């Protein structure tokens, strides 16, 4: 076994160990390391002992670049299992991979499982709806999007997907009316995720803040109904 293969093997051991800790780490208050892996450098230099911080998504990307898509799928699916609130970060990668290997149903089953496990998972519904719409099933996609809209009526990405699906269906009046009813009180919110360290705002719930570079510091702000003036204490 050459040095590079040995390094890859050591990285796989590290990743398995980290996988076992991620679920626990993400529930701790000081969960800065959630979703981050420290892996050995895989360069060909035998004297290199460098370690690199990467996200689980990035580590999967490395495996894809090497032609090891099976390992990449395992890494990303494991990320979904142990950190379901960040699962959507791997959705695009998993969908693309499922299509490349000729098994799009693998991604469909993953999304449906996440929805069954958490009825409030609007991101899984959004990802699955996009997948179905691209496969020529806009009506099924729209049902998922309407359900996602009930969970989060303020997400602009859901509305954009609905507009596209309605366009594919040539805007049937009954579905347009249903959309109108669901969105009577919706407020579009483009940047609902905020870094707790530096207050940087993002459209997505990121692992690492691109501004202060801290890990796992984003929370999602939710819009609450305005309080009635008569209920406010003076």
N, C-alpha and C positions, 0 to 999 in steps of 0.2 A: 504494500500500500504506500503510495507516494505521500509527500507532505500535504499536498492540497486535499487529497481524499481524506487524510486523517483529520484535517481541520474541518472539513465538511461534516464528518462523523461526530466530532466534538461539538460542533454547532447544533447538530440535531439533538444531542443529549441535553445541551443547554436549553434548547427550545422546549423539549418535553418537560424539563424541570420547571421552567417558567410557566408553561401551560398549567401545571398543577397549582401554581401559586396565584395566577391571575384572578381567579374567582374570589379568593380571599382578599387579595390586594384591593380589588375594586370596591370592596365594602368597608375598607378602612378609611378613616378621616384623612390620613396623610397618604393618599393613594397616588402620589406623583409618578410612580413607576408603572402604573397600569397601562398595558398595551405596548410597553417598550421592552425591547430585547437587547441584551448585551451579547454580541456574537464575536467570535474570533475572526480576524481578517482572513480571507480566503485567497490572498495573493499567492504567487508561486515562490516567494522568497522563503527559504527554509528558516532564516533567522528572525522572521517577523513574528512578533508576539502581540501585535496590536489588537485592541478590542474596539468595536464600533457599536454605537447606539443606533438601533433601527426600530421602526415600528413593525408589528406583525405583518401589516400589509406590504411594506417594503421588502421584508424578508421573503415573502411569497413571490414578489416581483423578481427577485434575484433568482429564485428557483425556476421561474418561467423562462427567464433569459437564458438559463442553462439548458432549457429543454425538458426540465423535470416538472411537468405540469401536475403530475399526480401529487407530488409533495406540496406544491403550491396550493392545490385544492384542499389538502388535509390541513394545512396551516390556516387558511382563511375560514374553513368550516369550523375548525377548533376555536378560532376567534369568535365566531358567531355564537358558539355554544357557551363559552365562558364569560363573554361580555356582550350580552344581547342588546344592551342599550347603545352599543357602538357597532352593532352588526351591519348597519347600513354602509359603513365605511368599506366593507368588502363586497357589497352587492354588485357593483359594476364589474369588478374583477371576476366574481363567481359566474355572473351571467355570461360574460364574454368567453370565459373558459368552457362553460357548458355548451355553448354554441360551437366552439372550435372542435371539441371532441365529439360533436354530434349527439349530445345528450341534453337538450334543453330542458327536458322534464326534471332533471336533477335540480335545476334552479327553482323550477315551479314547486317541487315538493318541499324544498327548503323554506321558501316564503310561506307556503301554506302551513307548515309546521310552526313557524314563528307566530303566525296569526292565531293558530289554535291555542298556543301556549300563552299568548298575551293578546286579548281582544282589543287592547288599546294601541297596538303596534301599527301606527299609521304609516310608518316608513316601509315596513314590509309590504303593506298593501300598495303603496305607491310604486315600489320596485316591481312587484308582480304585475301591476296594471300596465306599466311601461313595456314589460316583457310581452304581455298578451297583445297589447295594441300593435307592437312591432310585428307580431306574428299574425296580424289580420283578425284579431278578436276584440275590436273596440267596445262592443256591447258588454262583454264580460269585464273588460278593463274599467268601464264606467261604473259598474256595480261596486267594484273594489274602491274606486275613487270616492264615490258617494259615502261609503262606509268610513273611509279615511277622513273625509271632510267633517263627519260627525265628531270624530276624535280631536281634530285640530283644524277648525275652520279658518285659521289665520295664516296657514302655510301657503305662500304664493306658489310654491312648486306643485301643490295639489291642484290649485285652480288652473295653472297652465296646462297640466296634463288633461284636465277635464275639457278645457277649450279645444285641445287637439283631438281628443276622442269624439267630442260632439261634431267637430269638423269632418272627421272620418265618416260619421253617420249622417252627415248633411243636416245637422241641427233639427232633429225631430222635436216637434212642439212639446210633447209630453215630457221628454227628458230635459229640455230647456226649462220648462216650468218647475220640474223637480229640483233642478240646480238652483233656480231662483229662490225657492222656498228654503233650501238648506243654507243659503248665503245671505239671508235678509239682514243679519246682524254681524256679518263677518267683517273683520278689518284685516287687510293684507299686511303682513309683517315680514319684511325682507331679511332682517338681521336679528333673529331672536336669541342667538347664542352669545353669551358674554363670558370672557375670561375673568375669573375671580381675582386674579393677580393684577392685571393691568387694564381691565375693562375693554379690551379689544373685542369688537363685535364681528360675528361671522354668520353666514347663512347656514352653516353646518356645525354639528357638534364634533369638533376636532379633537384628536388625541393630544396634539402639541400646538401651543399658541405660536403663530408665526411672528408675533410681535415681541413677546418676552421670552419665548422658547421654553416655558415651563410645560410640564406634561399633566394631562388629565385635570385641567383647571376650568373647563368650560361647563356652564350650566345653562339650561334653557329657560328663558323668561316666558311666562305665559300672561296673556292679556286677560284681566278680570273685568267683569261688568262695572261700569262706573257706579259709585255709591250715590244713592238718592240724597239730595241736599237736605231733606228732612231727617235723614238718619245720621247726619254728621254731628258729632258732639262739638259744641262750642266751648 
